Structure formats: structure tokens, C-alpha cells
Amino acid sequence: MRRYGYLLLLMAAALCYGISGYFLLLKPRVPECRAVLRLTDQVSDRLIQGALLISVVPHGPRGVALQLNGSVFDGGTRYVVDRVLTMDYHKQGENYTLRLKETFKKTAG
């Protein structure tokens, strides 16, 4: 009977280690959030205005994707901003240090 007790205890410990490992190593911890950034700037005689939607989305076990979507108007010219920046992160206390890995220009279609 003791043998089965040890086996049961060993299986419970392995299950606890597996669940802890999942939450510590594989589950993303970066909060998902969105913000709208509106900008207006006067440069010389030109007016620059724009609006960007900035989205932070967990990407893999230790990564985050920063999505930038919107438009910027420089005088009469309109520029479309549609980018995805993938980053690695390292948590330091309550703050996250981000390191850029890749930048993608999203394509239509």
C-alpha cells in the first residue's frame, strides 16, 4: 500500500510541476491592450495630422506584437500606416523591457 501512496504522490507532484511550468514558461503574461493616438503638429508652414490605433497582442511564450494602423496627413498628402512590430520582452518588476525582433509591412488582400 505504501508503494501506491508514493506513486500517487509522485504523479501529483509531476502534475503540479507541469501546470506551474505552463504558467511560468508558456503562457503569455503581457496584457493585451489598445489605444488611439491622435497627433497634430505644425512644421514650418505644413500641418501634420494623424490618427493611429496601437494594439499590443501577446505573441508566443515571451513575445509581443505591436500593431500600428491608421493615417497621417501631411498637408494634402495622405500616408497609410499599417505595420506589425514583433518584440521579445523581459519583465522587470511591474515593467516590461521590449526588444524589437522584426518589422512587417502588412499588405492588402
MOPAC internal coordinates of N, CA, C and O (Angstrom, degrees):
PM7 1SCF
backbone

  N    0.0000 0     0.00 0     0.00 0    0    0    0
  C    1.4521 1     0.00 0     0.00 0    1    0    0
  C    1.5285 1   111.02 1     0.00 0    2    1    0
  O    1.2310 1   120.30 1   145.49 1    3    2    1
  N    1.3345 1   117.04 1   -34.51 1    3    2    1
  C    1.4571 1   120.86 1   179.49 1    5    3    2
  C    1.5190 1   111.44 1   -64.03 1    6    5    3
  O    1.2310 1   120.96 1   143.17 1    7    6    5
  N    1.3402 1   115.78 1   -36.83 1    7    6    5
  C    1.4511 1   120.21 1  -179.70 1    9    7    6
  C    1.5204 1   110.87 1   -60.63 1   10    9    7
  O    1.2310 1   120.43 1   137.03 1   11   10    9
  N    1.3060 1   116.79 1   -42.97 1   11   10    9
  C    1.4667 1   120.89 1   180.00 1   13   11   10
  C    1.5252 1   111.27 1   -68.18 1   14   13   11
  O    1.2310 1   120.49 1   146.37 1   15   14   13
  N    1.3132 1   116.66 1   -33.63 1   15   14   13
  C    1.4634 1   120.66 1   176.87 1   17   15   14
  C    1.5223 1   111.42 1   -64.30 1   18   17   15
  O    1.2310 1   120.67 1   136.84 1   19   18   17
  N    1.3407 1   116.33 1   -43.16 1   19   18   17
  C    1.4644 1   119.96 1   177.30 1   21   19   18
  C    1.5238 1   111.15 1   -65.74 1   22   21   19
  O    1.2310 1   120.96 1   139.77 1   23   22   21
  N    1.3194 1   115.77 1   -40.23 1   23   22   21
  C    1.4664 1   120.10 1   179.18 1   25   23   22
  C    1.5293 1   110.47 1   -63.94 1   26   25   23
  O    1.2310 1   120.57 1   137.34 1   27   26   25
  N    1.3125 1   116.52 1   -42.66 1   27   26   25
  C    1.4632 1   120.81 1   178.14 1   29   27   26
  C    1.5286 1   111.09 1   -64.66 1   30   29   27
  O    1.2310 1   120.17 1   138.86 1   31   30   29
  N    1.3230 1   117.28 1   -41.14 1   31   30   29
  C    1.4595 1   121.74 1   177.56 1   33   31   30
  C    1.5307 1   110.97 1   -64.85 1   34   33   31
  O    1.2310 1   120.29 1   139.36 1   35   34   33
  N    1.3175 1   117.05 1   -40.64 1   35   34   33
  C    1.4617 1   121.84 1   178.09 1   37   35   34
  C    1.5286 1   110.98 1   -64.17 1   38   37   35
  O    1.2310 1   120.16 1   138.59 1   39   38   37
  N    1.3203 1   117.30 1   -41.41 1   39   38   37
  C    1.4726 1   120.94 1   178.61 1   41   39   38
  C    1.5235 1   110.89 1   -66.41 1   42   41   39
  O    1.2310 1   119.63 1   140.23 1   43   42   41
  N    1.3259 1   118.31 1   -39.77 1   43   42   41
  C    1.4692 1   121.68 1   178.27 1   45   43   42
  C    1.5242 1   110.46 1   -65.45 1   46   45   43
  O    1.2310 1   120.11 1   139.67 1   47   46   45
  N    1.3338 1   117.39 1   -40.33 1   47   46   45
  C    1.4673 1   120.88 1   178.45 1   49   47   46
  C    1.5263 1   110.57 1   -65.56 1   50   49   47
  O    1.2310 1   120.03 1   138.06 1   51   50   49
  N    1.3340 1   117.54 1   -41.94 1   51   50   49
  C    1.4668 1   120.94 1   178.73 1   53   51   50
  C    1.5264 1   110.61 1   -63.36 1   54   53   51
  O    1.2310 1   119.98 1   141.23 1   55   54   53
  N    1.3116 1   117.64 1   -38.77 1   55   54   53
  C    1.4608 1   121.50 1   177.72 1   57   55   54
  C    1.5288 1   110.57 1   -65.10 1   58   57   55
  O    1.2310 1   120.43 1   136.93 1   59   58   57
  N    1.3299 1   116.78 1   -43.07 1   59   58   57
  C    1.4762 1   120.16 1   177.86 1   61   59   58
  C    1.5196 1   111.42 1   -63.15 1   62   61   59
  O    1.2310 1   119.96 1   137.97 1   63   62   61
  N    1.3380 1   117.69 1   -42.03 1   63   62   61
  C    1.4646 1   120.70 1   177.53 1   65   63   62
  C    1.5221 1   110.89 1   -63.50 1   66   65   63
  O    1.2310 1   120.20 1   139.50 1   67   66   65
  N    1.3183 1   117.22 1   -40.50 1   67   66   65
  C    1.4642 1   120.64 1   179.46 1   69   67   66
  C    1.5179 1   112.14 1   -64.11 1   70   69   67
  O    1.2310 1   120.02 1   135.35 1   71   70   69
  N    1.3110 1   117.56 1   -44.65 1   71   70   69
  C    1.4683 1   121.38 1   179.00 1   73   71   70
  C    1.5211 1   110.41 1   -66.25 1   74   73   71
  O    1.2310 1   120.24 1   137.87 1   75   74   73
  N    1.3337 1   117.15 1   -42.13 1   75   74   73
  C    1.4701 1   120.44 1   178.17 1   77   75   74
  C    1.5232 1   110.92 1   -62.98 1   78   77   75
  O    1.2310 1   120.28 1   137.65 1   79   78   77
  N    1.3207 1   117.06 1   -42.35 1   79   78   77
  C    1.4607 1   120.82 1   178.58 1   81   79   78
  C    1.5109 1   112.26 1   -62.15 1   82   81   79
  O    1.2310 1   120.42 1   140.95 1   83   82   81
  N    1.3300 1   116.80 1   -39.05 1   83   82   81
  C    1.4666 1   120.19 1   177.60 1   85   83   82
  C    1.5252 1   110.49 1   -61.40 1   86   85   83
  O    1.2310 1   120.17 1   130.94 1   87   86   85
  N    1.3180 1   117.28 1   -49.06 1   87   86   85
  C    1.4647 1   120.02 1  -177.33 1   89   87   86
  C    1.5260 1   112.36 1   -69.44 1   90   89   87
  O    1.2310 1   119.71 1   147.40 1   91   90   89
  N    1.3270 1   118.15 1   -32.60 1   91   90   89
  C    1.4620 1   120.40 1  -178.47 1   93   91   90
  C    1.5231 1   113.18 1   -82.88 1   94   93   91
  O    1.2310 1   119.78 1   144.44 1   95   94   93
  N    1.3202 1   118.02 1   -35.56 1   95   94   93
  C    1.4589 1   120.63 1  -171.98 1   97   95   94
  C    1.5221 1   114.83 1  -107.21 1   98   97   95
  O    1.2310 1   119.47 1   144.72 1   99   98   97
  N    1.3141 1   118.61 1   -35.28 1   99   98   97
  C    1.4592 1   120.30 1  -171.55 1  101   99   98
  C    1.5173 1   115.09 1  -105.38 1  102  101   99
  O    1.2310 1   119.81 1   148.50 1  103  102  101
  N    1.3058 1   117.98 1   -31.50 1  103  102  101
  C    1.4617 1   120.21 1  -176.77 1  105  103  102
  C    1.5286 1   110.03 1   -78.52 1  106  105  103
  O    1.2310 1   120.14 1   -54.86 1  107  106  105
  N    1.3390 1   117.34 1   125.14 1  107  106  105
  C    1.4681 1   119.00 1   179.13 1  109  107  106
  C    1.5231 1   111.29 1   -64.55 1  110  109  107
  O    1.2310 1   121.03 1   -38.88 1  111  110  109
  N    1.3320 1   115.64 1   141.12 1  111  110  109
  C    1.4563 1   120.04 1  -178.49 1  113  111  110
  C    1.5219 1   112.46 1  -112.32 1  114  113  111
  O    1.2310 1   119.87 1   173.93 1  115  114  113
  N    1.3207 1   117.85 1    -6.07 1  115  114  113
  C    1.4616 1   120.46 1  -179.83 1  117  115  114
  C    1.5223 1   108.01 1   -74.09 1  118  117  115
  O    1.2310 1   119.71 1   -52.01 1  119  118  117
  N    1.3178 1   118.16 1   127.99 1  119  118  117
  C    1.4625 1   119.44 1   179.11 1  121  119  118
  C    1.5212 1   111.00 1   -69.21 1  122  121  119
  O    1.2310 1   121.10 1   -38.14 1  123  122  121
  N    1.3179 1   115.50 1   141.86 1  123  122  121
  C    1.4640 1   121.14 1   176.98 1  125  123  122
  C    1.5233 1   107.82 1   -84.24 1  126  125  123
  O    1.2310 1   120.36 1   -48.45 1  127  126  125
  N    1.3278 1   116.91 1   131.55 1  127  126  125
  C    1.4630 1   119.30 1  -178.71 1  129  127  126
  C    1.5248 1   110.45 1  -152.01 1  130  129  127
  O    1.2310 1   121.33 1   -14.96 1  131  130  129
  N    1.3303 1   115.06 1   165.04 1  131  130  129
  C    1.4657 1   122.50 1   178.78 1  133  131  130
  C    1.5155 1   109.09 1  -138.55 1  134  133  131
  O    1.2310 1   121.57 1   -29.16 1  135  134  133
  N    1.3333 1   114.60 1   150.84 1  135  134  133
  C    1.4650 1   120.39 1   176.76 1  137  135  134
  C    1.5220 1   108.33 1  -150.76 1  138  137  135
  O    1.2310 1   120.91 1   -29.66 1  139  138  137
  N    1.3210 1   115.86 1   150.34 1  139  138  137
  C    1.4624 1   121.71 1   174.97 1  141  139  138
  C    1.5217 1   107.37 1  -108.04 1  142  141  139
  O    1.2310 1   121.23 1   -51.65 1  143  142  141
  N    1.3243 1   115.25 1   128.35 1  143  142  141
  C    1.4567 1   121.83 1   179.17 1  145  143  142
  C    1.5229 1   108.10 1  -111.99 1  146  145  143
  O    1.2310 1   120.58 1   -60.88 1  147  146  145
  N    1.3197 1   116.50 1   119.12 1  147  146  145
  C    1.4708 1   121.72 1   175.78 1  149  147  146
  C    1.5177 1   107.32 1  -109.61 1  150  149  147
  O    1.2310 1   121.06 1   -46.36 1  151  150  149
  N    1.3339 1   115.58 1   133.64 1  151  150  149
  C    1.4503 1   118.79 1  -177.70 1  153  151  150
  C    1.5184 1   110.89 1  -131.96 1  154  153  151
  O    1.2310 1   121.30 1   -34.33 1  155  154  153
  N    1.3092 1   115.12 1   145.67 1  155  154  153
  C    1.4613 1   124.01 1   174.47 1  157  155  154
  C    1.5190 1   106.98 1  -141.59 1  158  157  155
  O    1.2310 1   121.14 1   -51.54 1  159  158  157
  N    1.3384 1   115.42 1   128.46 1  159  158  157
  C    1.4596 1   120.00 1  -178.65 1  161  159  158
  C    1.5253 1   108.73 1  -144.55 1  162  161  159
  O    1.2310 1   121.14 1   -39.83 1  163  162  161
  N    1.3077 1   115.43 1   140.17 1  163  162  161
  C    1.4648 1   121.95 1   177.31 1  165  163  162
  C    1.5215 1   106.93 1  -106.42 1  166  165  163
  O    1.2310 1   120.19 1   -67.49 1  167  166  165
  N    1.3253 1   117.24 1   112.51 1  167  166  165
  C    1.4579 1   122.56 1   178.50 1  169  167  166
  C    1.5221 1   107.27 1  -115.35 1  170  169  167
  O    1.2310 1   120.85 1   -66.18 1  171  170  169
  N    1.3233 1   115.98 1   113.82 1  171  170  169
  C    1.4791 1   122.22 1  -174.88 1  173  171  170
  C    1.5163 1   108.72 1    53.81 1  174  173  171
  O    1.2310 1   119.82 1    64.51 1  175  174  173
  N    1.3173 1   117.94 1  -115.49 1  175  174  173
  C    1.4673 1   121.31 1  -179.59 1  177  175  174
  C    1.5242 1   111.68 1  -105.23 1  178  177  175
  O    1.2310 1   119.86 1  -171.35 1  179  178  177
  N    1.3396 1   117.86 1     8.65 1  179  178  177
  C    1.4678 1   121.64 1  -178.10 1  181  179  178
  C    1.5277 1   110.32 1  -104.44 1  182  181  179
  O    1.2310 1   121.34 1   -37.08 1  183  182  181
  N    1.3288 1   115.05 1   142.92 1  183  182  181
  C    1.4620 1   121.59 1   175.33 1  185  183  182
  C    1.5274 1   107.81 1  -104.56 1  186  185  183
  O    1.2310 1   120.52 1   -55.79 1  187  186  185
  N    1.3291 1   116.61 1   124.21 1  187  186  185
  C    1.4604 1   121.89 1   178.25 1  189  187  186
  C    1.5212 1   107.26 1  -111.57 1  190  189  187
  O    1.2310 1   121.01 1   -56.43 1  191  190  189
  N    1.3415 1   115.68 1   123.57 1  191  190  189
  C    1.4645 1   121.97 1   179.16 1  193  191  190
  C    1.5177 1   108.78 1  -131.17 1  194  193  191
  O    1.2310 1   121.00 1   -26.92 1  195  194  193
  N    1.3167 1   115.69 1   153.08 1  195  194  193
  C    1.4506 1   118.51 1   178.71 1  197  195  194
  C    1.5088 1   112.40 1  -168.72 1  198  197  195
  O    1.2310 1   122.15 1   -13.39 1  199  198  197
  N    1.3227 1   113.49 1   166.61 1  199  198  197
  C    1.4621 1   121.68 1   175.39 1  201  199  198
  C    1.5258 1   107.48 1  -143.02 1  202  201  199
  O    1.2310 1   120.86 1   -50.88 1  203  202  201
  N    1.3164 1   115.97 1   129.12 1  203  202  201
  C    1.4610 1   121.87 1  -179.52 1  205  203  202
  C    1.5224 1   109.88 1  -127.89 1  206  205  203
  O    1.2310 1   120.77 1   -41.81 1  207  206  205
  N    1.3246 1   116.14 1   138.19 1  207  206  205
  C    1.4589 1   122.17 1   169.85 1  209  207  206
  C    1.5220 1   106.17 1   -98.29 1  210  209  207
  O    1.2310 1   120.38 1   -59.19 1  211  210  209
  N    1.3158 1   116.88 1   120.81 1  211  210  209
  C    1.4607 1   122.78 1  -179.71 1  213  211  210
  C    1.5242 1   107.54 1  -110.30 1  214  213  211
  O    1.2310 1   120.68 1   -58.99 1  215  214  213
  N    1.3315 1   116.30 1   121.01 1  215  214  213
  C    1.4657 1   121.59 1  -179.25 1  217  215  214
  C    1.5213 1   109.53 1  -121.04 1  218  217  215
  O    1.2310 1   120.68 1   -46.64 1  219  218  217
  N    1.3195 1   116.31 1   133.36 1  219  218  217
  C    1.4642 1   122.57 1   175.47 1  221  219  218
  C    1.5222 1   106.99 1  -109.06 1  222  221  219
  O    1.2310 1   120.78 1   -58.96 1  223  222  221
  N    1.3511 1   116.12 1   121.04 1  223  222  221
  C    1.4613 1   121.85 1  -175.82 1  225  223  222
  C    1.5336 1   108.50 1  -129.09 1  226  225  223
  O    1.2310 1   119.24 1   -49.66 1  227  226  225
  N    1.3461 1   119.05 1   130.34 1  227  226  225
  C    1.4666 1   119.98 1   175.27 1  229  227  226
  C    1.5257 1   110.31 1   -58.28 1  230  229  227
  O    1.2310 1   120.61 1   -39.49 1  231  230  229
  N    1.3352 1   116.45 1   140.51 1  231  230  229
  C    1.4667 1   122.18 1  -175.97 1  233  231  230
  C    1.5291 1   108.31 1  -139.25 1  234  233  231
  O    1.2310 1   120.50 1   -86.47 1  235  234  233
  N    1.3177 1   116.65 1    93.53 1  235  234  233
  C    1.4553 1   120.17 1  -178.53 1  237  235  234
  C    1.5188 1   111.91 1    82.48 1  238  237  235
  O    1.2310 1   120.69 1     4.44 1  239  238  237
  N    1.3366 1   116.29 1  -175.56 1  239  238  237
  C    1.4626 1   119.87 1  -174.49 1  241  239  238
  C    1.5243 1   114.47 1   -68.39 1  242  241  239
  O    1.2310 1   118.98 1   143.43 1  243  242  241
  N    1.2940 1   119.55 1   -36.57 1  243  242  241
  C    1.4658 1   122.13 1  -178.55 1  245  243  242
  C    1.5187 1   110.92 1  -132.30 1  246  245  243
  O    1.2310 1   120.66 1  -143.92 1  247  246  245
  N    1.3196 1   116.34 1    36.08 1  247  246  245
  C    1.4557 1   119.47 1  -177.33 1  249  247  246
  C    1.5083 1   112.40 1  -132.54 1  250  249  247
  O    1.2310 1   121.60 1   -13.78 1  251  250  249
  N    1.3191 1   114.55 1   166.22 1  251  250  249
  C    1.4548 1   121.92 1   178.83 1  253  251  250
  C    1.5269 1   107.42 1  -144.69 1  254  253  251
  O    1.2310 1   120.90 1   -34.99 1  255  254  253
  N    1.3258 1   115.89 1   145.01 1  255  254  253
  C    1.4628 1   121.42 1   175.19 1  257  255  254
  C    1.5249 1   107.99 1  -111.98 1  258  257  255
  O    1.2310 1   120.87 1   -53.09 1  259  258  257
  N    1.3109 1   115.95 1   126.91 1  259  258  257
  C    1.4595 1   122.59 1   177.64 1  261  259  258
  C    1.5217 1   106.65 1  -104.75 1  262  261  259
  O    1.2310 1   120.38 1   -65.77 1  263  262  261
  N    1.3380 1   116.88 1   114.23 1  263  262  261
  C    1.4614 1   121.80 1  -177.89 1  265  263  262
  C    1.5193 1   109.26 1  -103.08 1  266  265  263
  O    1.2310 1   120.87 1   -51.64 1  267  266  265
  N    1.3301 1   115.94 1   128.36 1  267  266  265
  C    1.4634 1   122.74 1   179.04 1  269  267  266
  C    1.5191 1   108.13 1  -117.27 1  270  269  267
  O    1.2310 1   120.14 1   -59.26 1  271  270  269
  N    1.3281 1   117.34 1   120.74 1  271  270  269
  C    1.4573 1   122.79 1   178.87 1  273  271  270
  C    1.5152 1   108.67 1  -134.98 1  274  273  271
  O    1.2310 1   120.53 1   -43.23 1  275  274  273
  N    1.3426 1   116.59 1   136.77 1  275  274  273
  C    1.4530 1   118.96 1   176.92 1  277  275  274
  C    1.5102 1   112.50 1   159.51 1  278  277  275
  O    1.2310 1   121.39 1    15.48 1  279  278  277
  N    1.3301 1   114.94 1  -164.52 1  279  278  277
  C    1.4607 1   122.39 1  -178.38 1  281  279  278
  C    1.5171 1   109.81 1  -135.61 1  282  281  279
  O    1.2310 1   121.69 1   -31.87 1  283  282  281
  N    1.3338 1   114.37 1   148.13 1  283  282  281
  C    1.4578 1   121.87 1   174.12 1  285  283  282
  C    1.5195 1   106.90 1  -129.21 1  286  285  283
  O    1.2310 1   120.79 1   -49.50 1  287  286  285
  N    1.3359 1   116.09 1   130.50 1  287  286  285
  C    1.4624 1   122.03 1   179.04 1  289  287  286
  C    1.5198 1   108.76 1  -108.26 1  290  289  287
  O    1.2310 1   120.76 1   -56.67 1  291  290  289
  N    1.3224 1   116.16 1   123.33 1  291  290  289
  C    1.4622 1   122.88 1   176.79 1  293  291  290
  C    1.5226 1   106.39 1  -114.84 1  294  293  291
  O    1.2310 1   121.00 1   -83.00 1  295  294  293
  N    1.3295 1   115.70 1    97.00 1  295  294  293
  C    1.4637 1   119.51 1  -173.33 1  297  295  294
  C    1.5184 1   108.83 1    66.88 1  298  297  295
  O    1.2310 1   120.32 1    61.81 1  299  298  297
  N    1.3192 1   117.00 1  -118.19 1  299  298  297
  C    1.4656 1   120.89 1   178.86 1  301  299  298
  C    1.5162 1   113.07 1   -99.35 1  302  301  299
  O    1.2310 1   119.65 1  -177.39 1  303  302  301
  N    1.3229 1   118.26 1     2.61 1  303  302  301
  C    1.4613 1   121.87 1  -177.11 1  305  303  302
  C    1.5207 1   110.21 1   -99.24 1  306  305  303
  O    1.2310 1   121.14 1   -47.67 1  307  306  305
  N    1.3421 1   115.42 1   132.33 1  307  306  305
  C    1.4662 1   121.12 1   179.42 1  309  307  306
  C    1.5239 1   109.15 1  -105.33 1  310  309  307
  O    1.2310 1   120.96 1   -48.09 1  311  310  309
  N    1.3268 1   115.76 1   131.91 1  311  310  309
  C    1.4574 1   122.53 1   176.04 1  313  311  310
  C    1.5235 1   108.17 1  -116.49 1  314  313  311
  O    1.2310 1   120.80 1   -48.25 1  315  314  313
  N    1.3326 1   116.08 1   131.75 1  315  314  313
  C    1.4613 1   121.22 1   178.28 1  317  315  314
  C    1.5267 1   108.07 1   -96.03 1  318  317  315
  O    1.2310 1   121.01 1   -50.57 1  319  318  317
  N    1.3257 1   115.68 1   129.43 1  319  318  317
  C    1.4649 1   121.98 1   178.02 1  321  319  318
  C    1.5209 1   107.25 1  -107.61 1  322  321  319
  O    1.2310 1   120.43 1   -59.39 1  323  322  321
  N    1.3242 1   116.79 1   120.61 1  323  322  321
  C    1.4594 1   121.92 1  -179.90 1  325  323  322
  C    1.5275 1   107.77 1  -148.49 1  326  325  323
  O    1.2310 1   120.51 1   -92.62 1  327  326  325
  N    1.3074 1   116.63 1    87.38 1  327  326  325
  C    1.4629 1   122.48 1  -173.45 1  329  327  326
  C    1.5294 1   110.74 1  -130.70 1  330  329  327
  O    1.2310 1   121.60 1   -25.53 1  331  330  329
  N    1.3220 1   114.55 1   154.47 1  331  330  329
  C    1.4647 1   121.98 1   171.57 1  333  331  330
  C    1.5207 1   106.94 1  -128.17 1  334  333  331
  O    1.2310 1   120.61 1   -54.34 1  335  334  333
  N    1.3136 1   116.43 1   125.66 1  335  334  333
  C    1.4611 1   122.51 1   177.34 1  337  335  334
  C    1.5213 1   107.33 1  -111.32 1  338  337  335
  O    1.2310 1   120.15 1   -59.30 1  339  338  337
  N    1.3253 1   117.32 1   120.70 1  339  338  337
  C    1.4640 1   120.04 1   175.97 1  341  339  338
  C    1.5225 1   108.11 1   -97.58 1  342  341  339
  O    1.2310 1   121.41 1   -42.51 1  343  342  341
  N    1.3256 1   114.90 1   137.49 1  343  342  341
  C    1.4609 1   120.94 1  -175.30 1  345  343  342
  C    1.5187 1   110.73 1  -138.76 1  346  345  343
  O    1.2310 1   121.34 1   -28.28 1  347  346  345
  N    1.3138 1   115.04 1   151.72 1  347  346  345
  C    1.4643 1   122.23 1   167.49 1  349  347  346
  C    1.5184 1   106.97 1   -92.76 1  350  349  347
  O    1.2310 1   120.64 1   -26.90 1  351  350  349
  N    1.3266 1   116.37 1   153.10 1  351  350  349
  C    1.4600 1   117.98 1   177.61 1  353  351  350
  C    1.5170 1   110.83 1  -132.79 1  354  353  351
  O    1.2310 1   121.88 1   -23.31 1  355  354  353
  N    1.3020 1   114.00 1   156.69 1  355  354  353
  C    1.4620 1   122.84 1   175.17 1  357  355  354
  C    1.5203 1   106.67 1  -134.38 1  358  357  355
  O    1.2310 1   120.46 1   -55.18 1  359  358  357
  N    1.3153 1   116.72 1   124.82 1  359  358  357
  C    1.4623 1   120.37 1  -178.09 1  361  359  358
  C    1.5208 1   109.58 1   -84.98 1  362  361  359
  O    1.2310 1   120.98 1   -50.41 1  363  362  361
  N    1.3327 1   115.73 1   129.59 1  363  362  361
  C    1.4585 1   122.51 1   176.51 1  365  363  362
  C    1.5199 1   107.64 1  -125.33 1  366  365  363
  O    1.2310 1   120.66 1   -82.85 1  367  366  365
  N    1.3207 1   116.35 1    97.15 1  367  366  365
  C    1.4646 1   120.64 1  -175.41 1  369  367  366
  C    1.5186 1   109.34 1    68.95 1  370  369  367
  O    1.2310 1   120.30 1    59.26 1  371  370  369
  N    1.3214 1   117.03 1  -120.74 1  371  370  369
  C    1.4636 1   122.05 1   178.04 1  373  371  370
  C    1.5280 1   111.95 1   -97.21 1  374  373  371
  O    1.2310 1   120.10 1  -179.27 1  375  374  373
  N    1.3320 1   117.41 1     0.73 1  375  374  373
  C    1.4610 1   121.81 1  -176.83 1  377  375  374
  C    1.5214 1   110.76 1  -107.98 1  378  377  375
  O    1.2310 1   120.97 1   -21.65 1  379  378  377
  N    1.3306 1   115.75 1   158.35 1  379  378  377
  C    1.4489 1   122.68 1   178.06 1  381  379  378
  C    1.5238 1   109.32 1  -118.94 1  382  381  379
  O    1.2310 1   120.64 1   -50.00 1  383  382  381
  N    1.3334 1   116.38 1   130.00 1  383  382  381
  C    1.4559 1   121.58 1   173.20 1  385  383  382
  C    1.5199 1   107.14 1   -96.94 1  386  385  383
  O    1.2310 1   120.35 1   -57.81 1  387  386  385
  N    1.3346 1   116.93 1   122.19 1  387  386  385
  C    1.4587 1   121.95 1  -177.30 1  389  387  386
  C    1.5209 1   110.10 1  -103.98 1  390  389  387
  O    1.2310 1   120.61 1   -39.19 1  391  390  389
  N    1.3484 1   116.45 1   140.81 1  391  390  389
  C    1.4600 1   122.52 1   176.94 1  393  391  390
  C    1.5222 1   107.85 1  -127.71 1  394  393  391
  O    1.2310 1   120.46 1   -58.11 1  395  394  393
  N    1.3222 1   116.73 1   121.89 1  395  394  393
  C    1.4602 1   122.69 1  -176.16 1  397  395  394
  C    1.5207 1   110.71 1   -66.99 1  398  397  395
  O    1.2310 1   120.80 1   -50.49 1  399  398  397
  N    1.3503 1   116.07 1   129.51 1  399  398  397
  C    1.4629 1   121.74 1   175.41 1  401  399  398
  C    1.5215 1   110.32 1  -101.45 1  402  401  399
  O    1.2310 1   120.66 1   124.23 1  403  402  401
  N    1.3475 1   116.35 1   -55.77 1  403  402  401
  C    1.4637 1   120.86 1  -176.15 1  405  403  402
  C    1.5205 1   110.09 1  -145.60 1  406  405  403
  O    1.2310 1   121.39 1   -24.60 1  407  406  405
  N    1.3313 1   114.94 1   155.40 1  407  406  405
  C    1.4573 1   122.35 1   174.00 1  409  407  406
  C    1.5188 1   107.48 1  -123.48 1  410  409  407
  O    1.2310 1   120.51 1   -49.89 1  411  410  409
  N    1.3330 1   116.63 1   130.11 1  411  410  409
  C    1.4559 1   121.64 1   179.49 1  413  411  410
  C    1.5157 1   109.79 1  -119.03 1  414  413  411
  O    1.2310 1   120.71 1   -42.56 1  415  414  413
  N    1.3114 1   116.25 1   137.44 1  415  414  413
  C    1.4569 1   121.35 1   170.81 1  417  415  414
  C    1.5221 1   105.96 1   -95.04 1  418  417  415
  O    1.2310 1   120.72 1   -63.29 1  419  418  417
  N    1.3252 1   116.22 1   116.71 1  419  418  417
  C    1.4575 1   120.06 1  -179.15 1  421  419  418
  C    1.5189 1   109.04 1   -71.14 1  422  421  419
  O    1.2310 1   120.98 1   -39.19 1  423  422  421
  N    1.3140 1   115.73 1   140.81 1  423  422  421
  C    1.4610 1   120.51 1  -179.72 1  425  423  422
  C    1.5124 1   109.92 1  -109.23 1  426  425  423
  O    1.2310 1   121.01 1   -29.64 1  427  426  425
  N    1.3238 1   115.67 1   150.36 1  427  426  425
  C    1.4680 1   120.85 1   178.87 1  429  427  426
  C    1.5183 1   108.61 1   -72.58 1  430  429  427
  O    1.2310 1   121.59 1   -34.74 1  431  430  429
  N    1.3270 1   114.56 1   145.26 1  431  430  429
  C    1.4574 1   118.53 1   175.20 1  433  431  430
  C    1.4374 1   109.49 1   111.15 1  434  433  431
  O    1.2310 1   120.10 1   180.00 1  435  434  433

